[in-house]
């Protein structure tokens, strides 16, 4: 349990900093609301909102692919740090993981998910 104490302390410091900034902005920030300030603003024009706008599915697909490959980088980093101690079993496991990611990348590439067209 003693090895987790620095991580816990770091987490508590992060929570204290975030909470302190939120409290400072809430209690010390200027509060002068008016009708003009409460209106949605978009490039100097009044906004009707996005109620009639239907974003493309490719936008969400690109976001999902970004998350998948971001998680892949997060998974490979600890493996690279512990590479020598994991032995051949760790190598085979990570090799299969990378092969699976390559198959997924080829699949989405062939489906055209990486093409950004209007």
C-alpha positions in Angstrom: 0.0 0.0 0.0 2.9 2.3 0.6 3.8 2.4 -3.1 0.4 4.0 -3.8 0.8 6.9 -1.4 2.6 9.2 -3.9 -0.2 8.6 -6.5 -2.9 9.3 -3.9 -1.1 12.5 -2.8 -0.8 13.6 -6.5 -4.5 12.9 -7.0 -5.4 14.9 -3.9 -3.3 17.8 -5.0 -4.9 17.7 -8.4 -8.4 17.7 -6.9 -7.4 20.6 -4.5 -6.1 22.7 -7.4 -9.2 22.0 -9.6 -11.5 22.7 -6.7 -9.6 25.8 -5.7 -9.8 27.2 -9.3 -13.5 26.4 -9.5 -14.2 28.0 -6.1 -12.1 31.1 -7.0 -14.0 31.5 -10.4 -17.4 31.0 -8.7 -16.9 33.3 -5.7 -14.4 35.9 -6.9 -15.4 36.2 -10.6 -17.4 39.2 -11.8 -21.1 38.7 -12.0 -22.8 41.3 -14.2 -25.4 39.3 -16.2 -27.5 41.1 -18.7 -29.8 40.1 -21.5 -27.2 40.8 -24.1 -24.6 38.7 -22.3 -27.0 35.8 -21.9 -27.7 35.6 -25.6 -25.9 33.0 -27.7 -23.1 34.6 -29.7 -21.7 33.3 -32.9 -19.4 35.6 -35.0 -21.5 38.7 -34.4 -24.7 37.1 -35.7 -27.6 36.0 -33.7 -27.7 32.2 -33.5 -30.7 30.0 -34.1 -28.9 27.1 -32.6 -28.1 23.8 -34.1 -31.6 22.3 -34.0 -31.8 21.9 -37.8 -28.1 20.8 -38.2 -27.5 17.2 -38.6 -23.8 16.4 -38.3 -22.3 13.7 -40.5 -21.8 10.3 -39.1 -18.2 10.4 -40.3 -17.5 13.1 -37.6 -18.5 10.6 -34.9 -16.6 7.8 -36.6 -13.5 9.9 -36.7 -13.9 10.7 -33.0 -14.3 7.0 -32.2 -11.2 6.1 -34.2 -9.2 8.7 -32.5 -10.2 7.3 -29.1 -9.4 3.8 -30.1 -6.0 4.6 -31.4 -5.3 6.9 -28.4 -6.1 4.1 -26.0 -3.7 1.9 -28.1 -0.9 4.3 -27.5 -1.7 4.3 -23.8 -1.6 0.5 -23.7 1.7 0.2 -25.6 3.6 2.6 -23.4 3.6 0.5 -20.2 4.4 -2.6 -22.2 7.5 -0.8 -23.6 8.6 0.2 -20.1 8.3 -3.4 -18.8 9.4 -5.1 -22.1 12.4 -7.0 -20.7 10.6 -8.4 -17.6 7.6 -9.6 -19.5 9.5 -12.1 -21.6 8.2 -13.9 -24.7 4.6 -14.2 -23.3 4.4 -10.4 -23.0 5.9 -10.0 -26.5 3.4 -12.4 -28.0 0.5 -10.8 -26.2 1.5 -7.3 -27.4 2.2 -8.6 -30.9 -1.3 -10.0 -31.2 -2.7 -6.7 -29.9 -0.7 -4.7 -32.5 -1.8 -7.2 -35.3 -5.4 -6.7 -34.2 -5.1 -3.0 -34.4 -3.5 -3.2 -37.8 -6.4 -5.3 -39.0 -8.8 -2.7 -37.6 -6.9 0.1 -39.3 -6.9 -1.7 -42.7 -10.7 -2.4 -42.3 -11.6 1.2 -41.6 -9.2 2.4 -44.3 -10.9 0.2 -46.9 -14.4 1.3 -45.7 -13.3 4.9 -46.3 -13.7 6.0 -42.7 -10.4 7.9 -42.9 -11.6 10.0 -45.9 -12.8 13.4 -44.8 -15.2 14.7 -47.5 -18.0 17.2 -47.3 
